[in-house]
Amino acid sequence: CHANSPAMPKSPKSSPKKSPKKSPKSSPKKAKAKADAAEAQEPEPDLPQEKERVKPSIAVCLSSGRTIHPSLVGGVISRHRPALAASCSRLFAPCGHFATVHYVKSRRTQVALGPHQGYVTAVCAGSKQPDCANPIATGSSSGELCIWNGAGYQRLAKINVGHPVLAIHWPSPGNIIVTLGQHGGEAWMERITGSSLDTIEKSETLPLRAKKAGPSDVFDDVAALLDNKELCLWVEGWSAPLRYSNSRTATAVAIDPLRRYVAVGEAGGV
């Protein structure tokens, strides 16, 4: 009876070929690894030649004597706001006596602009100009204001404005507005003009002044400077700025590009 019985079919579990669990070719981890490897092999047109790249081991010596390696996203060297070049391919950030450049596509970082006599406290990107596609301005604690070619990193101009540079604004070619003084102390705004990038000079002092200075912003012919709990607002042609009070210390300011409003942030999160 048992000898003439048909053979029992094999259990599906005993067939490794039909098991859905074993499919190494469809593993998302391996597919992602292959994609990352292919992306890493793509050429980076924005990078300098291999021999010109700065090795990741380059170090920066701080005033305390401690040595650190450049990093764009953390630590004391990212205290001041970075600036994105006109081409949107390079991000510049203050780093001790230098300004580092971060290549957006490849995520590489290197020291690019400097050295400066003082610590770099401000970086600003200008709009594309006929003689320079990516102009960059840097300011330092010793009063230096430098203009650079953001592609080749050559310094085009340098002047001393006589006071620490808190912020740089570049609303239009040939018109640079700098905030000078001490953060949390007395500060004011001055205009720097020049017929070309390599010929710049101090022009005039704007009627904006703060006793306890905070951030500033400039767009077109509108300038704003925070003074403790107040917003100081000035437009070209006004003899004096207007002042608006806030309930708490003002910590951030931005002028709407469409000139509809001025946004102010407060210490309480408002």
SULWOSUL-V216059 format. One record per helix or strand. SS is the DSSP state (H for helix, E for strand). FROM is the first residue (numbers start at 0). TO is the last residue. If there is no record, write none. Layout:
ss: (SS	SS)
from: (FROM	FROM)
to: (TO	TO)
This chain:
ss: (H	H	H	H	H	E	E	H	E	E	E	E	E	E	E	E	E	E	E	E	E	E	E	E	E	E	E	E)
from: (11	15	23	27	49	58	66	75	82	89	97	108	119	128	131	134	143	154	164	174	186	198	212	221	229	241	249	261)
to: (13	17	25	39	51	60	68	77	83	94	102	112	124	128	131	139	148	159	171	180	195	209	218	226	234	244	254	265)
